Amino acid sequence: METPNIAFEYYSENHELTDALKAKIEQRIYKLAKKNRDITGVSVAVQQTERSQTPHAYRVRVVVYHRPENIAAVEVAPSVQEALLNALDSVERQVRERRRKLREQWKRP
């Protein structure tokens, strides 16, 4: 089966995502989308929090444009990479759970 056509969108206010991080994101999303056509795009936003409680923390929001409903995860961590990997883990878990529920429609009341 061919690689799905997925649009990637990156946004960062204070921190530039490295090519290595972008490659990691794309690799994990393509692996998640393998043999499926339900993912059409991904948006990644990185913001540095500016509160006194967390002066050196980053908030990462990952939105997967998934049919029939979009899936999002937001994580806050001291480093961009840690927040990004945690958000990707959460999104992957949600996508797998959504697919499982759609496959097992007969279990619905």
TORPA-4810 file (N, C-alpha, C, O; in nm, 3 decimals):
<nodes>
NODE_1_0.085_-0.117_0.000_0.000_0.000_0.000_0.089_0.124_0.000_0.193_0.125_0.066_M
NODE_2_0.050_0.226_-0.072_0.130_0.347_-0.082_0.119_0.433_0.043_0.027_0.417_0.123_E
NODE_3_0.215_0.524_0.059_0.217_0.614_0.172_0.103_0.714_0.162_0.084_0.775_0.056_T
NODE_4_0.026_0.733_0.271_-0.085_0.827_0.264_-0.036_0.971_0.249_0.074_1.005_0.292_P
NODE_5_-0.120_1.054_0.188_-0.087_1.195_0.168_-0.136_1.272_0.291_-0.255_1.295_0.307_N
NODE_6_-0.043_1.311_0.378_-0.075_1.380_0.502_-0.010_1.517_0.501_0.109_1.530_0.472_I
NODE_7_-0.088_1.619_0.533_-0.037_1.756_0.539_0.012_1.784_0.682_-0.060_1.759_0.779_A
NODE_8_0.134_1.836_0.693_0.191_1.871_0.823_0.202_2.021_0.834_0.245_2.089_0.740_F
NODE_9_0.162_2.074_0.950_0.166_2.217_0.975_0.236_2.239_1.110_0.201_2.177_1.210_E
NODE_10_0.335_2.329_1.111_0.412_2.357_1.233_0.400_2.504_1.268_0.406_2.592_1.182_Y
NODE_11_0.383_2.531_1.397_0.375_2.669_1.446_0.454_2.679_1.575_0.438_2.595_1.664_Y
NODE_12_0.538_2.781_1.586_0.617_2.803_1.706_0.639_2.951_1.726_0.683_3.021_1.635_S
NODE_13_0.607_2.999_1.846_0.626_3.141_1.875_0.771_3.173_1.909_0.831_3.263_1.851_E
NODE_14_0.827_3.098_2.005_0.959_3.132_2.057_1.066_3.029_2.024_1.185_3.059_2.035_N
NODE_15_1.027_2.912_1.986_1.122_2.803_1.968_1.105_2.743_1.830_0.994_2.708_1.789_H
NODE_16_1.214_2.730_1.759_1.210_2.671_1.625_1.226_2.520_1.636_1.321_2.471_1.698_E
NODE_17_1.135_2.447_1.578_1.145_2.302_1.576_1.259_2.261_1.483_1.268_2.309_1.370_L
NODE_18_1.343_2.173_1.530_1.455_2.127_1.449_1.406_2.029_1.343_1.298_1.973_1.354_T
NODE_19_1.488_2.010_1.242_1.454_1.914_1.136_1.444_1.772_1.192_1.365_1.691_1.144_D
NODE_20_1.525_1.742_1.294_1.521_1.609_1.355_1.387_1.585_1.425_1.330_1.477_1.415_A
NODE_21_1.338_1.687_1.496_1.208_1.673_1.562_1.095_1.662_1.461_1.003_1.582_1.480_L
NODE_22_1.102_1.740_1.355_1.000_1.731_1.251_1.001_1.593_1.186_0.896_1.536_1.158_K
NODE_23_1.120_1.539_1.162_1.131_1.406_1.103_1.074_1.301_1.198_1.009_1.206_1.153_A
NODE_24_1.097_1.316_1.328_1.044_1.223_1.427_0.892_1.226_1.429_0.827_1.122_1.434_K
NODE_25_0.835_1.348_1.423_0.689_1.364_1.420_0.633_1.293_1.297_0.541_1.213_1.308_I
NODE_26_0.689_1.324_1.180_0.639_1.268_1.055_0.654_1.116_1.052_0.565_1.047_1.002_E
NODE_27_0.764_1.065_1.104_0.785_0.921_1.107_0.678_0.852_1.192_0.622_0.750_1.151_Q
NODE_28_0.650_0.907_1.310_0.551_0.845_1.397_0.410_0.855_1.341_0.330_0.762_1.356_R
NODE_29_0.378_0.966_1.277_0.244_0.982_1.220_0.226_0.890_1.099_0.121_0.827_1.084_I
NODE_30_0.328_0.881_1.013_0.318_0.790_0.899_0.305_0.645_0.945_0.232_0.566_0.884_Y
NODE_31_0.376_0.610_1.052_0.364_0.474_1.105_0.222_0.450_1.158_0.166_0.342_1.140_K
NODE_32_0.165_0.552_1.224_0.029_0.542_1.276_-0.073_0.533_1.162_-0.174_0.463_1.174_L
NODE_33_-0.047_0.602_1.053_-0.141_0.607_0.940_-0.124_0.488_0.845_-0.205_0.472_0.753_A
NODE_34_-0.024_0.407_0.864_0.001_0.295_0.775_-0.121_0.203_0.767_-0.178_0.166_0.870_K
NODE_35_-0.161_0.168_0.647_-0.275_0.081_0.618_-0.409_0.143_0.656_-0.509_0.073_0.665_K
NODE_36_-0.412_0.275_0.678_-0.536_0.344_0.709_-0.542_0.473_0.628_-0.440_0.527_0.586_N
NODE_37_-0.662_0.521_0.606_-0.680_0.647_0.533_-0.761_0.747_0.615_-0.824_0.837_0.559_R
NODE_38_-0.758_0.732_0.745_-0.839_0.818_0.830_-0.766_0.944_0.878_-0.831_1.033_0.931_D
NODE_39_-0.636_0.953_0.860_-0.559_1.072_0.900_-0.529_1.155_0.776_-0.468_1.106_0.681_I
NODE_40_-0.573_1.281_0.778_-0.553_1.367_0.662_-0.452_1.478_0.687_-0.399_1.535_0.591_T
NODE_41_-0.424_1.510_0.813_-0.329_1.616_0.841_-0.292_1.621_0.988_-0.358_1.560_1.072_G
NODE_42_-0.186_1.696_1.017_-0.137_1.710_1.154_-0.092_1.854_1.174_-0.027_1.913_1.088_V
NODE_43_-0.129_1.910_1.288_-0.086_2.044_1.325_-0.012_2.035_1.458_-0.060_1.974_1.553_S
NODE_44_0.108_2.098_1.464_0.188_2.099_1.586_0.216_2.244_1.622_0.266_2.321_1.541_V
NODE_45_0.182_2.281_1.746_0.206_2.418_1.793_0.288_2.412_1.920_0.258_2.336_2.012_A
NODE_46_0.394_2.495_1.926_0.482_2.501_2.042_0.477_2.642_2.098_0.495_2.740_2.025_V
NODE_47_0.452_2.653_2.229_0.451_2.782_2.297_0.532_2.771_2.425_0.527_2.669_2.494_Q
NODE_48_0.606_2.875_2.455_0.677_2.880_2.582_0.586_2.948_2.683_0.536_3.058_2.660_Q
NODE_49_0.563_2.879_2.796_0.477_2.938_2.898_0.551_3.051_2.966_0.672_3.044_2.986_T
NODE_50_0.477_3.154_3.003_0.541_3.271_3.062_0.483_3.304_3.198_0.467_3.421_3.233_E
NODE_51_0.451_3.203_3.274_0.397_3.223_3.407_0.508_3.211_3.510_0.610_3.147_3.485_R
NODE_52_0.489_3.272_3.623_0.592_3.269_3.726_0.609_3.128_3.785_0.718_3.094_3.832_S
NODE_53_0.503_3.046_3.783_0.514_2.911_3.837_0.598_2.820_3.748_0.665_2.729_3.797_Q
NODE_54_0.594_2.843_3.617_0.667_2.759_3.523_0.744_2.847_3.425_0.704_2.862_3.310_T
NODE_55_0.855_2.907_3.470_0.926_3.001_3.382_0.995_2.937_3.263_1.018_3.002_3.161_P
NODE_56_1.029_2.809_3.275_1.101_2.743_3.165_1.027_2.617_3.123_1.083_2.507_3.124_H
NODE_57_0.902_2.633_3.085_0.822_2.519_3.041_0.766_2.549_2.903_0.747_2.664_2.863_A
NODE_58_0.741_2.442_2.832_0.687_2.454_2.696_0.555_2.379_2.688_0.540_2.271_2.745_Y
NODE_59_0.460_2.437_2.618_0.331_2.375_2.594_0.327_2.335_2.446_0.348_2.418_2.357_R
NODE_60_0.301_2.209_2.422_0.294_2.156_2.286_0.152_2.104_2.263_0.099_2.027_2.343_V
NODE_61_0.092_2.148_2.153_-0.041_2.101_2.115_-0.028_2.028_1.981_0.022_2.084_1.884_R
NODE_62_-0.074_1.905_1.977_-0.073_1.825_1.855_-0.218_1.793_1.820_-0.291_1.735_1.901_V
NODE_63_-0.259_1.831_1.701_-0.393_1.801_1.653_-0.380_1.711_1.530_-0.309_1.744_1.435_V
NODE_64_-0.448_1.598_1.534_-0.450_1.506_1.421_-0.586_1.519_1.356_-0.689_1.496_1.419_V
NODE_65_-0.586_1.556_1.229_-0.711_1.566_1.154_-0.749_1.425_1.112_-0.696_1.370_1.016_Y
NODE_66_-0.841_1.370_1.187_-0.878_1.229_1.179_-1.026_1.218_1.149_-1.107_1.290_1.208_H
NODE_67_-1.060_1.132_1.059_-1.201_1.111_1.027_-1.259_1.008_1.121_-1.192_0.907_1.140_R
NODE_68_-1.371_1.020_1.179_-1.472_1.124_1.163_-1.454_1.243_1.257_-1.518_1.346_1.237_P
NODE_69_-1.368_1.234_1.360_-1.348_1.345_1.454_-1.200_1.370_1.471_-1.120_1.277_1.474_E
NODE_70_-1.163_1.497_1.482_-1.023_1.533_1.506_-0.983_1.494_1.648_-1.067_1.486_1.737_N
NODE_71_-0.854_1.471_1.665_-0.800_1.430_1.794_-0.689_1.527_1.833_-0.605_1.563_1.750_I
NODE_72_-0.690_1.570_1.958_-0.591_1.667_2.005_-0.532_1.623_2.138_-0.595_1.553_2.217_A
NODE_73_-0.407_1.667_2.161_-0.341_1.644_2.289_-0.255_1.766_2.321_-0.190_1.822_2.233_A
NODE_74_-0.255_1.805_2.448_-0.175_1.918_2.494_-0.089_1.868_2.610_-0.140_1.807_2.704_V
NODE_75_0.040_1.895_2.602_0.132_1.855_2.708_0.222_1.972_2.745_0.258_2.053_2.659_E
NODE_76_0.259_1.981_2.873_0.350_2.084_2.923_0.468_2.011_2.987_0.448_1.920_3.067_V
NODE_77_0.590_2.053_2.951_0.711_1.990_3.005_0.825_2.091_3.002_0.815_2.194_2.935_A
NODE_78_0.933_2.063_3.074_1.047_2.156_3.077_1.122_2.168_2.945_1.193_2.266_2.923_P
NODE_79_1.108_2.070_2.857_1.176_2.078_2.728_1.075_2.055_2.616_0.972_1.990_2.635_S
NODE_80_1.106_2.110_2.500_1.018_2.094_2.384_1.008_1.948_2.345_0.899_1.897_2.318_V
NODE_81_1.120_1.880_2.343_1.121_1.741_2.299_1.037_1.652_2.391_0.962_1.567_2.344_Q
NODE_82_1.049_1.673_2.521_0.972_1.592_2.617_0.822_1.617_2.601_0.743_1.523_2.598_E
NODE_83_0.783_1.743_2.590_0.641_1.777_2.573_0.588_1.721_2.441_0.476_1.670_2.435_A
NODE_84_0.668_1.730_2.336_0.628_1.681_2.204_0.610_1.530_2.204_0.511_1.480_2.151_L
NODE_85_0.703_1.458_2.261_0.693_1.312_2.264_0.575_1.265_2.349_0.508_1.169_2.313_L
NODE_86_0.549_1.334_2.461_0.433_1.299_2.543_0.302_1.326_2.468_0.209_1.246_2.476_N
NODE_87_0.295_1.437_2.396_0.175_1.469_2.319_0.155_1.368_2.206_0.042_1.326_2.180_A
NODE_88_0.262_1.328_2.140_0.252_1.226_2.034_0.204_1.092_2.090_0.122_1.024_2.029_L
NODE_89_0.256_1.054_2.207_0.211_0.931_2.271_0.061_0.936_2.298_-0.011_0.839_2.272_D
NODE_90_0.014_1.049_2.349_-0.127_1.065_2.379_-0.214_1.059_2.254_-0.320_0.996_2.254_S
NODE_91_-0.170_1.125_2.148_-0.246_1.125_2.023_-0.251_0.984_1.964_-0.356_0.941_1.917_V
NODE_92_-0.139_0.914_1.965_-0.137_0.778_1.912_-0.232_0.688_1.989_-0.304_0.608_1.929_E
NODE_93_-0.233_0.700_2.120_-0.323_0.620_2.203_-0.469_0.651_2.170_-0.551_0.560_2.159_R
NODE_94_-0.501_0.780_2.153_-0.638_0.819_2.122_-0.682_0.769_1.984_-0.796_0.725_1.967_Q
NODE_95_-0.593_0.775_1.886_-0.626_0.727_1.752_-0.653_0.577_1.754_-0.749_0.530_1.694_V
NODE_96_-0.568_0.503_1.822_-0.587_0.358_1.830_-0.717_0.323_1.901_-0.789_0.232_1.860_R
NODE_97_-0.748_0.397_2.009_-0.873_0.375_2.081_-0.994_0.407_1.994_-1.092_0.333_1.995_E
NODE_98_-0.988_0.515_1.918_-1.097_0.555_1.829_-1.118_0.449_1.721_-1.231_0.412_1.690_R
NODE_99_-1.009_0.399_1.664_-1.021_0.295_1.562_-1.082_0.168_1.619_-1.166_0.104_1.555_R
NODE_100_-1.041_0.133_1.740_-1.096_0.013_1.804_-1.246_0.028_1.825_-1.322_-0.066_1.800_R
NODE_101_-1.289_0.144_1.871_-1.432_0.168_1.893_-1.511_0.164_1.762_-1.623_0.113_1.758_K
NODE_102_-1.454_0.219_1.656_-1.523_0.217_1.527_-1.533_0.076_1.470_-1.631_0.043_1.403_L
NODE_103_-1.431_-0.007_1.495_-1.435_-0.145_1.447_-1.538_-0.228_1.522_-1.600_-0.318_1.465_R
NODE_104_-1.557_-0.197_1.649_-1.646_-0.277_1.734_-1.778_-0.206_1.758_-1.821_-0.189_1.872_E
NODE_105_-1.842_-0.166_1.651_-1.969_-0.096_1.663_-2.079_-0.184_1.720_-2.174_-0.133_1.778_Q
NODE_106_-2.067_-0.312_1.705_-2.168_-0.404_1.755_-2.175_-0.404_1.907_-2.275_-0.450_1.963_W
NODE_107_-2.071_-0.354_1.977_-2.072_-0.349_2.123_-2.148_-0.230_2.177_-2.174_-0.222_2.297_K
NODE_108_-2.185_-0.137_2.091_-2.257_-0.019_2.138_-2.398_-0.057_2.181_-2.459_-0.147_2.124_R
NODE_109_-2.451_0.012_2.285_-2.586_-0.020_2.332_-2.693_0.020_2.233_-2.812_-0.001_2.259_P
</nodes>
